[in-house]
Amino acid sequence: MSTPQVHIYTKFGCGYCYRAKRLLDQKGVEFSEFDITLGGPKRDEMLQRAPDARTVPQIFIGETHIGGSDELHALERDGKLDTLLAG
């Protein structure tokens, strides 16, 4: 089984985005970052994947919508993040 792709939608200067990316980096997780500061097709894509999302970051592990930085860190605290990342 392959590990799921991790996607993170961010905006320039976002402290929560930095915090989420730092955790993923510390865990050695490769991720694709999509900067939606100026909107565009990636913002539209994010809203299709998470229609109620109005803040960044928005994080997806595979097809699972994690939410933002707080939710990502909560998964780590609860010992559930590694399982999701493993697929």
C-alpha positions in Angstrom: 0.0 0.0 0.0 1.4 3.4 -0.9 1.3 6.4 1.4 -1.4 8.9 0.7 -0.6 12.3 -0.9 -0.7 15.2 1.4 -2.0 18.5 0.1 -2.0 21.8 1.9 -3.7 25.0 0.7 -2.0 28.1 2.1 -1.7 31.9 1.9 1.3 34.1 2.1 2.2 35.2 5.6 -0.1 32.8 7.4 1.2 31.7 10.7 -1.1 28.7 11.0 0.1 27.6 7.6 3.7 27.8 8.7 2.9 25.9 11.9 1.2 23.0 10.0 4.0 22.8 7.4 6.6 22.7 10.2 4.9 19.8 11.8 4.7 17.9 8.5 8.4 18.7 7.8 9.4 17.5 11.3 7.7 14.2 10.6 9.4 13.9 7.2 6.2 14.1 5.3 6.3 15.1 1.7 3.5 17.4 0.7 2.2 19.5 -2.1 1.6 23.1 -1.2 -0.9 25.3 -3.1 -0.7 29.0 -2.5 -4.2 30.5 -2.9 -3.2 34.1 -1.7 -4.5 35.5 -5.0 -7.4 33.1 -5.5 -7.4 31.3 -8.8 -8.1 27.7 -9.8 -6.4 26.1 -6.7 -8.7 28.1 -4.4 -11.7 26.9 -6.4 -10.3 23.3 -6.2 -10.0 23.7 -2.4 -13.6 24.9 -2.1 -14.8 21.9 -4.2 -13.0 19.6 -1.8 -14.0 21.4 1.3 -17.1 23.6 0.5 -17.3 25.2 4.0 -13.6 26.1 4.2 -13.0 29.8 4.5 -9.7 29.8 6.3 -6.2 28.4 5.6 -4.5 26.1 5.8 -6.8 23.4 4.6 -5.1 20.1 4.8 -5.9 16.8 3.0 -4.3 13.4 3.6 -5.4 11.4 0.6 -9.1 12.1 0.2 -9.5 12.8 3.9 -10.1 16.5 4.8 -8.2 17.1 8.0 -9.1 20.8 8.4 -6.6 23.3 9.6 -3.5 23.5 11.7 -5.3 23.0 15.0 -6.9 19.8 13.7 -3.6 18.5 12.4 -1.9 19.1 15.7 -4.8 17.5 17.6 -4.4 14.3 15.4 -0.7 14.3 16.4 -1.5 14.8 20.1 -4.0 11.9 20.0 -1.5 9.6 18.2 -3.7 9.3 15.1 -1.6 11.3 12.5 0.9 8.6 11.8 -1.8 6.1 11.1 -3.4 8.5 8.6 -0.1 9.2 7.0 0.7 5.5 6.6 -2.5 5.0 4.6 
